[in-house]
Amino acid sequence: MDETLLHSKFHKLDGSEEKCDAGIREDANGVLEFNILISNRPGQPPAMRLNVKLRTHLEEALSYLSTMFEICVFTAGEQDYADTILNFIDEDRSIIKHRLYR
């Protein structure tokens, strides 16, 4: 998943940031990206922001490939990290049939 379908980068929050943008948007180069806020403990304010940039034409490629193949995504990351990102890409799990984690 990482560095193949998308690129993600963690940013430590210092409290000076304004509200984090929600939802998927296009950056200046036309690349789709979104942010995820991450808390160290449930009920605590977010300590990190994960910025995720999707590969150009990812959605079209996955949709096309899913007509011929069962799509399986592997990540060395943990399940909560991967599921959060993959739910943005394929919310109803109609394209990516299998998810494999660390």
C-alpha atoms as an extended CHARMM CRD file, in Angstrom:
* protein
*
       102  EXT
         1         1  MET       CA              0.0000000000        0.0000000000        0.0000000000  PROA      1               0.0000000000
         2         2  ASP       CA              2.5560000000        2.5970000000        1.1310000000  PROA      2               0.0000000000
         3         3  GLU       CA              4.6590000000        4.1430000000       -1.6300000000  PROA      3               0.0000000000
         4         4  THR       CA              2.6990000000        2.1400000000       -4.2240000000  PROA      4               0.0000000000
         5         5  LEU       CA             -0.9010000000        3.3210000000       -3.9330000000  PROA      5               0.0000000000
         6         6  LEU       CA             -0.1800000000        6.3640000000       -1.8070000000  PROA      6               0.0000000000
         7         7  HSD       CA              2.3660000000        8.4040000000        0.1130000000  PROA      7               0.0000000000
         8         8  SER       CA              1.7560000000        9.3110000000        3.7340000000  PROA      8               0.0000000000
         9         9  LYS       CA              3.6400000000       11.5820000000        6.0930000000  PROA      9               0.0000000000
        10        10  PHE       CA              3.2100000000       12.1580000000        9.8190000000  PROA      10              0.0000000000
        11        11  HSD       CA              3.2980000000       15.6990000000       11.2110000000  PROA      11              0.0000000000
        12        12  LYS       CA              3.4950000000       16.4300000000       14.9310000000  PROA      12              0.0000000000
        13        13  LEU       CA              0.8400000000       18.8980000000       16.0720000000  PROA      13              0.0000000000
        14        14  ASP       CA              2.0310000000       21.7340000000       18.2930000000  PROA      14              0.0000000000
        15        15  GLY       CA             -1.3570000000       23.3640000000       18.9230000000  PROA      15              0.0000000000
        16        16  SER       CA             -0.7520000000       26.3240000000       16.6170000000  PROA      16              0.0000000000
        17        17  GLU       CA             -2.4720000000       24.6880000000       13.6510000000  PROA      17              0.0000000000
        18        18  GLU       CA             -5.8720000000       25.8270000000       12.5840000000  PROA      18              0.0000000000
        19        19  LYS       CA             -8.6530000000       23.3180000000       12.0750000000  PROA      19              0.0000000000
        20        20  CYS       CA             -7.5460000000       20.2790000000       10.0390000000  PROA      20              0.0000000000
        21        21  ASP       CA             -9.1340000000       20.0270000000        6.5860000000  PROA      21              0.0000000000
        22        22  ALA       CA            -11.6030000000       17.1750000000        6.3630000000  PROA      22              0.0000000000
        23        23  GLY       CA            -12.3400000000       15.1260000000        3.2890000000  PROA      23              0.0000000000
        24        24  ILE       CA            -10.4750000000       14.4700000000        0.0930000000  PROA      24              0.0000000000
        25        25  ARG       CA             -9.2670000000       17.4690000000       -1.9110000000  PROA      25              0.0000000000
        26        26  GLU       CA             -6.9120000000       18.2360000000       -4.7900000000  PROA      26              0.0000000000
        27        27  ASP       CA             -3.5910000000       19.9100000000       -4.0740000000  PROA      27              0.0000000000
        28        28  ALA       CA             -2.0110000000       22.5160000000       -6.3930000000  PROA      28              0.0000000000
        29        29  ASN       CA             -0.6840000000       19.7540000000       -8.6820000000  PROA      29              0.0000000000
        30        30  GLY       CA             -4.0150000000       17.9330000000       -9.0020000000  PROA      30              0.0000000000
        31        31  VAL       CA             -3.0220000000       15.1340000000       -6.5910000000  PROA      31              0.0000000000
        32        32  LEU       CA             -5.8000000000       13.8970000000       -4.3050000000  PROA      32              0.0000000000
        33        33  GLU       CA             -4.9460000000       14.1680000000       -0.6230000000  PROA      33              0.0000000000
        34        34  PHE       CA             -6.5840000000       14.0540000000        2.8030000000  PROA      34              0.0000000000
        35        35  ASN       CA             -5.6160000000       14.3990000000        6.4750000000  PROA      35              0.0000000000
        36        36  ILE       CA             -6.2670000000       12.1170000000        9.4240000000  PROA      36              0.0000000000
        37        37  LEU       CA             -5.8860000000       13.3290000000       13.0140000000  PROA      37              0.0000000000
        38        38  ILE       CA             -4.3180000000       10.7970000000       15.3740000000  PROA      38              0.0000000000
        39        39  SER       CA             -4.5570000000       10.7580000000       19.1570000000  PROA      39              0.0000000000
        40        40  ASN       CA             -2.1480000000        8.9110000000       21.4350000000  PROA      40              0.0000000000
        41        41  ARG       CA             -5.0010000000        7.7800000000       23.6940000000  PROA      41              0.0000000000
        42        42  PRO       CA             -8.7780000000        7.6160000000       23.3030000000  PROA      42              0.0000000000
        43        43  GLY       CA            -10.4340000000       10.8040000000       24.5160000000  PROA      43              0.0000000000
        44        44  GLN       CA             -7.2210000000       12.8250000000       24.2190000000  PROA      44              0.0000000000
        45        45  PRO       CA             -6.7470000000       15.6660000000       21.7260000000  PROA      45              0.0000000000
        46        46  PRO       CA             -4.9120000000       14.7440000000       18.5150000000  PROA      46              0.0000000000
        47        47  ALA       CA             -1.1180000000       14.7320000000       18.7450000000  PROA      47              0.0000000000
        48        48  MET       CA             -0.3240000000       13.9150000000       15.1000000000  PROA      48              0.0000000000
        49        49  ARG       CA             -1.6820000000       14.6820000000       11.6570000000  PROA      49              0.0000000000
        50        50  LEU       CA             -1.2630000000       12.0930000000        8.9270000000  PROA      50              0.0000000000
        51        51  ASN       CA             -1.2360000000       13.6250000000        5.4430000000  PROA      51              0.0000000000
        52        52  VAL       CA             -2.0660000000       11.0620000000        2.7450000000  PROA      52              0.0000000000
        53        53  LYS       CA             -1.5300000000       11.7150000000       -0.9740000000  PROA      53              0.0000000000
        54        54  LEU       CA             -3.0360000000        9.2560000000       -3.4430000000  PROA      54              0.0000000000
        55        55  ARG       CA             -1.3210000000        8.2770000000       -6.6810000000  PROA      55              0.0000000000
        56        56  THR       CA             -2.6890000000        9.9890000000       -9.7670000000  PROA      56              0.0000000000
        57        57  HSD       CA             -5.4790000000        7.9240000000      -11.4140000000  PROA      57              0.0000000000
        58        58  LEU       CA             -5.4910000000        5.4520000000       -8.4980000000  PROA      58              0.0000000000
        59        59  GLU       CA             -9.2780000000        5.2330000000       -8.3350000000  PROA      59              0.0000000000
        60        60  GLU       CA             -9.6450000000        4.6250000000      -12.0760000000  PROA      60              0.0000000000
        61        61  ALA       CA             -6.8690000000        2.0060000000      -12.0820000000  PROA      61              0.0000000000
        62        62  LEU       CA             -8.3290000000        0.0860000000       -9.1310000000  PROA      62              0.0000000000
        63        63  SER       CA            -11.8400000000        0.2040000000      -10.5960000000  PROA      63              0.0000000000
        64        64  TYR       CA            -10.5990000000       -1.1390000000      -13.9370000000  PROA      64              0.0000000000
        65        65  LEU       CA             -8.4280000000       -3.8560000000      -12.3800000000  PROA      65              0.0000000000
        66        66  SER       CA            -11.2480000000       -4.9840000000      -10.0910000000  PROA      66              0.0000000000
        67        67  THR       CA            -13.2750000000       -6.0050000000      -13.1490000000  PROA      67              0.0000000000
        68        68  MET       CA            -10.6300000000       -8.6340000000      -13.9670000000  PROA      68              0.0000000000
        69        69  PHE       CA             -8.9260000000       -9.4310000000      -10.6520000000  PROA      69              0.0000000000
        70        70  GLU       CA             -9.5780000000       -9.6990000000       -6.9350000000  PROA      70              0.0000000000
        71        71  ILE       CA             -7.6930000000       -6.7610000000       -5.4350000000  PROA      71              0.0000000000
        72        72  CYS       CA             -5.6440000000       -7.5040000000       -2.3100000000  PROA      72              0.0000000000
        73        73  VAL       CA             -3.7260000000       -4.7380000000       -0.5060000000  PROA      73              0.0000000000
        74        74  PHE       CA             -0.7750000000       -5.3990000000        1.8120000000  PROA      74              0.0000000000
        75        75  THR       CA              0.8200000000       -2.9400000000        4.2090000000  PROA      75              0.0000000000
        76        76  ALA       CA              3.5890000000       -3.2540000000        6.7660000000  PROA      76              0.0000000000
        77        77  GLY       CA              1.5170000000       -0.8110000000        8.8320000000  PROA      77              0.0000000000
        78        78  GLU       CA             -0.9330000000       -1.7080000000       11.5530000000  PROA      78              0.0000000000
        79        79  GLN       CA             -4.5800000000       -2.4680000000       10.8870000000  PROA      79              0.0000000000
        80        80  ASP       CA             -6.0780000000        0.7370000000       12.3340000000  PROA      80              0.0000000000
        81        81  TYR       CA             -3.7280000000        2.8620000000       10.2030000000  PROA      81              0.0000000000
        82        82  ALA       CA             -4.4390000000        0.8890000000        7.0260000000  PROA      82              0.0000000000
        83        83  ASP       CA             -8.2040000000        0.5970000000        7.5120000000  PROA      83              0.0000000000
        84        84  THR       CA             -8.5430000000        4.3380000000        8.1070000000  PROA      84              0.0000000000
        85        85  ILE       CA             -6.7820000000        5.0970000000        4.8300000000  PROA      85              0.0000000000
        86        86  LEU       CA             -8.3830000000        2.2990000000        2.7940000000  PROA      86              0.0000000000
        87        87  ASN       CA            -11.8460000000        3.3570000000        3.9880000000  PROA      87              0.0000000000
        88        88  PHE       CA            -11.2450000000        6.7130000000        2.2930000000  PROA      88              0.0000000000
        89        89  ILE       CA            -10.2500000000        4.9680000000       -0.9370000000  PROA      89              0.0000000000
        90        90  ASP       CA            -12.8760000000        2.1850000000       -0.9300000000  PROA      90              0.0000000000
        91        91  GLU       CA            -15.4660000000        2.8990000000        1.7350000000  PROA      91              0.0000000000
        92        92  ASP       CA            -17.9010000000        0.1110000000        0.8490000000  PROA      92              0.0000000000
        93        93  ARG       CA            -15.1160000000       -2.4390000000        0.1480000000  PROA      93              0.0000000000
        94        94  SER       CA            -16.4350000000       -3.0860000000       -3.3460000000  PROA      94              0.0000000000
        95        95  ILE       CA            -13.0270000000       -2.7400000000       -5.0470000000  PROA      95              0.0000000000
        96        96  ILE       CA            -10.4250000000       -3.9090000000       -2.5160000000  PROA      96              0.0000000000
        97        97  LYS       CA            -11.5710000000       -7.3790000000       -1.4650000000  PROA      97              0.0000000000
        98        98  HSD       CA             -8.7460000000       -8.3030000000        0.9050000000  PROA      98              0.0000000000
        99        99  ARG       CA             -6.6260000000       -6.2720000000        3.3440000000  PROA      99              0.0000000000
       100       100  LEU       CA             -3.4260000000       -7.6900000000        4.8040000000  PROA      100             0.0000000000
       101       101  TYR       CA             -1.6050000000       -5.9730000000        7.6880000000  PROA      101             0.0000000000
       102       102  ARG       CA              1.6170000000       -6.2450000000        9.6900000000  PROA      102             0.0000000000
